Amino acid sequence: ITMAAVKGLLAPVVEGAVSYVNALTLAAARGVTVEEGRSSESSPFAGQLRLTLETDSGTTTTAGTLYGPDRPRLVEVDGTAIELRPQGHMLFIRNRDVPGVVGKIGTILGRANVNIAGFHLGRARGDACAVSILTTDSAVPTEAVDEIRGIEHLLVARTLCI
């Protein structure tokens, strides 16, 4: 599982092929430290896997689980509970939890002719922020992402593709 996570992390940013065989070597060559551990903390999901990425710009943690064969689910992002099947084109959003942000995102995507296939929202406890992951039928154009980033109260907007 560790090699699969490292492969998935490096593949979009490394020229050449990243494989299960060379992933850890490529990571080490780029100064990436990989640590594995087990936790006895309780979780609402059996077999939960948590990945933490620490960079100079901050730390991101995601957690996932399997509900059954071929039924993966992302269940947490940076401490915020959210549930979705990661697939295809996605848009990750973090914003202040205030009225109007979700509507503005939908309007921008509609103008860009991007159909929203799923909208998954999580609200952090005791925090005034929300996390949304949208699945879309097509890639979100860079211009639309840039416009979304300009929305008041929006903190992060990133596209993902699996």
C-alpha contacts under 8 A as a table, 3 or more apart, distances in Angstrom:
res1	aa1	res2	aa2	distance
1	I	4	A	5.08
1	I	5	A	6.24
2	T	5	A	5.14
2	T	6	V	6.25
2	T	36	E	7.36
3	M	6	V	5.08
3	M	7	K	5.94
3	M	20	Y	5.63
3	M	21	V	7.97
3	M	23	A	6.28
3	M	24	L	6.69
4	A	7	K	5.03
4	A	8	G	6.10
4	A	20	Y	6.34
5	A	8	G	5.12
5	A	9	L	6.18
6	V	9	L	5.00
6	V	10	L	6.14
6	V	23	A	6.01
6	V	24	L	6.83
6	V	27	A	7.38
7	K	10	L	5.31
7	K	11	A	5.80
7	K	18	V	6.03
7	K	19	S	6.28
7	K	20	Y	6.35
7	K	23	A	5.22
7	K	24	L	8.00
8	G	11	A	5.53
8	G	12	P	7.54
9	L	12	P	7.01
9	L	13	V	7.91
10	L	13	V	5.51
10	L	14	V	5.81
10	L	18	V	7.08
10	L	23	A	7.52
10	L	27	A	7.43
11	A	14	V	5.61
11	A	15	E	7.95
11	A	17	A	7.30
11	A	18	V	5.62
14	V	17	A	7.74
14	V	18	V	7.50
18	V	22	N	6.33
18	V	23	A	5.82
18	V	26	L	7.89
19	S	22	N	5.35
19	S	23	A	5.66
20	Y	23	A	5.50
21	V	24	L	7.60
22	N	25	T	5.28
22	N	26	L	6.07
23	A	26	L	5.22
23	A	27	A	6.13
24	L	27	A	5.00
24	L	28	A	6.17
24	L	34	V	7.83
25	T	28	A	5.19
25	T	29	A	6.21
26	L	29	A	5.09
26	L	30	R	6.44
27	A	30	R	5.23
27	A	31	G	6.43
27	A	32	V	4.92
27	A	33	T	7.20
27	A	34	V	7.93
28	A	31	G	5.06
28	A	32	V	5.22
28	A	33	T	6.48
29	A	32	V	7.41
43	S	46	A	6.97
43	S	48	Q	7.29
45	F	48	Q	5.67
45	F	65	T	6.72
46	A	65	T	7.40
47	G	65	T	6.14
47	G	66	L	7.37
48	Q	63	A	6.66
48	Q	64	G	5.67
48	Q	65	T	4.70
48	Q	66	L	7.72
49	L	63	A	5.48
49	L	64	G	5.34
49	L	65	T	6.19
50	R	61	T	6.93
50	R	62	T	5.68
50	R	63	A	4.18
50	R	64	G	6.52
51	L	61	T	5.57
51	L	62	T	5.36
51	L	63	A	6.27
52	T	59	T	6.93
52	T	60	T	5.66
52	T	61	T	4.26
52	T	62	T	6.55
53	L	59	T	5.58
53	L	60	T	5.23
53	L	61	T	6.34
54	E	57	S	7.99
54	E	58	G	5.95
54	E	59	T	4.36
54	E	60	T	6.57
55	T	58	G	5.31
55	T	59	T	6.20
60	T	77	V	7.53
60	T	78	D	5.84
61	T	76	E	7.95
61	T	77	V	5.85
61	T	78	D	4.84
61	T	79	G	7.44
62	T	74	L	7.46
62	T	75	V	7.72
62	T	76	E	5.50
62	T	77	V	4.56
62	T	78	D	6.16
63	A	74	L	6.05
63	A	75	V	5.68
63	A	76	E	4.99
63	A	77	V	6.63
64	G	72	P	7.17
64	G	73	R	5.50
64	G	74	L	4.30
64	G	75	V	5.21
64	G	76	E	6.92
65	T	72	P	5.88
65	T	73	R	5.45
65	T	74	L	6.64
65	T	75	V	7.09
66	L	69	P	7.19
66	L	70	D	7.60
66	L	71	R	5.58
66	L	72	P	4.43
66	L	73	R	6.04
67	Y	71	R	5.32
67	Y	72	P	6.28
67	Y	73	R	7.17
68	G	71	R	5.24
68	G	72	P	7.50
69	P	72	P	7.99
71	R	85	R	7.35
72	P	85	R	5.94
72	P	86	P	7.33
73	R	83	E	6.34
73	R	84	L	5.38
73	R	85	R	4.65
73	R	86	P	6.55
74	L	82	I	7.07
74	L	83	E	5.55
74	L	84	L	5.45
74	L	85	R	6.26
74	L	86	P	6.52
75	V	81	A	5.84
75	V	82	I	5.01
75	V	83	E	4.60
75	V	84	L	6.93
76	E	79	G	6.06
76	E	80	T	5.40
76	E	81	A	4.47
76	E	82	I	5.27
76	E	83	E	7.15
77	V	80	T	5.22
77	V	81	A	6.64
77	V	82	I	7.08
77	V	131	V	7.76
79	G	124	A	7.12
80	T	122	G	6.03
80	T	123	R	6.23
80	T	124	A	4.87
80	T	125	R	7.58
80	T	130	A	7.93
80	T	131	V	7.17
81	A	122	G	5.61
81	A	123	R	7.21
81	A	124	A	7.26
82	I	120	H	6.74
82	I	121	L	6.27
82	I	122	G	4.85
82	I	131	V	7.85
83	E	120	H	6.77
84	L	120	H	6.60
86	P	162	I	7.16
87	Q	90	M	7.42
87	Q	135	T	7.48
87	Q	161	C	7.18
87	Q	162	I	5.33
88	G	135	T	7.11
88	G	136	T	7.52
88	G	137	D	7.80
88	G	161	C	5.35
88	G	162	I	4.98
89	H	135	T	5.75
89	H	136	T	5.43
89	H	137	D	6.78
89	H	138	S	6.16
89	H	139	A	5.60
89	H	140	V	7.75
89	H	159	T	7.45
89	H	160	L	6.02
89	H	161	C	4.58
89	H	162	I	6.73
90	M	133	I	6.55
90	M	134	L	5.36
90	M	135	T	4.39
90	M	136	T	5.91
90	M	139	A	7.72
90	M	159	T	5.75
90	M	160	L	4.97
90	M	161	C	5.97
91	L	132	S	7.98
91	L	133	I	5.54
91	L	134	L	5.05
91	L	135	T	6.53
91	L	136	T	7.73
91	L	140	V	7.60
91	L	157	A	6.94
91	L	158	R	5.74
91	L	159	T	4.49
91	L	160	L	6.05
92	F	131	V	7.52
92	F	132	S	5.99
92	F	133	I	4.62
92	F	134	L	6.63
92	F	156	V	7.55
92	F	157	A	5.59
92	F	158	R	5.11
92	F	159	T	6.11
92	F	160	L	7.27
93	I	131	V	5.70
93	I	132	S	4.99
93	I	133	I	6.17
93	I	154	L	7.63
93	I	155	L	7.56
93	I	156	V	5.46
93	I	157	A	4.66
93	I	158	R	6.73
94	R	129	C	6.94
94	R	130	A	5.74
94	R	131	V	4.60
94	R	132	S	6.41
94	R	154	L	6.42
94	R	155	L	5.40
94	R	156	V	4.95
94	R	157	A	6.72
95	N	101	V	7.70
95	N	129	C	5.56
95	N	130	A	5.48
95	N	131	V	6.66
95	N	153	H	5.69
95	N	154	L	4.29
95	N	155	L	4.92
95	N	156	V	6.78
96	R	128	A	5.73
96	R	129	C	4.31
96	R	130	A	6.13
96	R	153	H	5.21
96	R	154	L	6.38
96	R	155	L	7.20
97	D	123	R	7.71
97	D	128	A	5.34
97	D	129	C	4.78
97	D	130	A	5.34
97	D	153	H	7.99
98	V	101	V	6.77
98	V	153	H	7.60
99	P	102	V	7.65
100	G	103	G	5.32
100	G	104	K	6.27
101	V	104	K	5.25
101	V	105	I	6.35
101	V	151	I	7.28
101	V	152	E	7.71
101	V	153	H	7.29
101	V	154	L	7.41
102	V	105	I	5.18
102	V	106	G	6.34
103	G	106	G	5.13
103	G	107	T	6.18
104	K	107	T	5.04
104	K	108	I	6.23
104	K	148	I	7.87
104	K	151	I	7.49
105	I	108	I	5.28
105	I	109	L	6.26
105	I	148	I	6.15
106	G	109	L	5.15
106	G	110	G	6.01
107	T	110	G	5.07
107	T	111	R	6.22
108	I	111	R	5.19
108	I	112	A	6.31
108	I	144	A	6.43
108	I	147	E	7.37
108	I	148	I	6.95
109	L	112	A	4.99
109	L	113	N	6.26
109	L	114	V	5.15
109	L	115	N	7.20
109	L	116	I	7.87
109	L	140	V	7.56
109	L	144	A	6.69
110	G	113	N	4.95
110	G	114	V	5.66
110	G	115	N	6.83
111	R	114	V	7.61
112	A	140	V	7.87
112	A	141	P	7.40
112	A	144	A	6.51
114	V	136	T	6.78
114	V	137	D	6.90
114	V	138	S	6.33
114	V	139	A	7.60
114	V	140	V	6.55
115	N	136	T	5.69
115	N	137	D	5.62
115	N	138	S	7.25
116	I	119	F	7.09
116	I	134	L	6.71
116	I	135	T	6.09
116	I	136	T	4.54
116	I	137	D	6.53
117	A	134	L	7.39
117	A	135	T	5.31
117	A	136	T	4.90
117	A	137	D	6.04
118	G	134	L	5.55
118	G	135	T	4.94
118	G	136	T	6.86
119	F	132	S	6.97
119	F	133	I	6.15
119	F	134	L	4.55
119	F	135	T	6.53
120	H	132	S	5.46
120	H	133	I	5.21
120	H	134	L	6.11
121	L	130	A	7.08
121	L	131	V	5.80
121	L	132	S	4.40
121	L	133	I	6.62
122	G	130	A	5.72
122	G	131	V	5.13
122	G	132	S	6.26
123	R	127	D	7.78
123	R	129	C	6.43
123	R	130	A	4.47
123	R	131	V	6.32
124	A	127	D	5.27
124	A	128	A	7.17
124	A	129	C	6.19
124	A	130	A	6.15
124	A	131	V	7.89
136	T	139	A	6.97
136	T	140	V	7.69
140	V	144	A	6.57
140	V	145	V	6.78
140	V	159	T	7.21
141	P	144	A	5.33
141	P	145	V	6.48
142	T	145	V	5.06
142	T	146	D	6.13
143	E	146	D	5.10
143	E	147	E	6.23
144	A	147	E	5.01
144	A	148	I	6.13
145	V	148	I	5.00
145	V	149	R	6.17
145	V	157	A	6.79
145	V	158	R	7.41
145	V	159	T	7.82
146	D	149	R	5.07
146	D	150	G	6.58
147	E	150	G	5.16
147	E	151	I	7.03
148	I	151	I	5.45
148	I	154	L	7.74
148	I	157	A	7.07
149	R	154	L	6.30
149	R	155	L	7.46
149	R	156	V	6.84
149	R	157	A	5.91
150	G	154	L	7.26
151	I	154	L	5.54
154	L	157	A	7.66
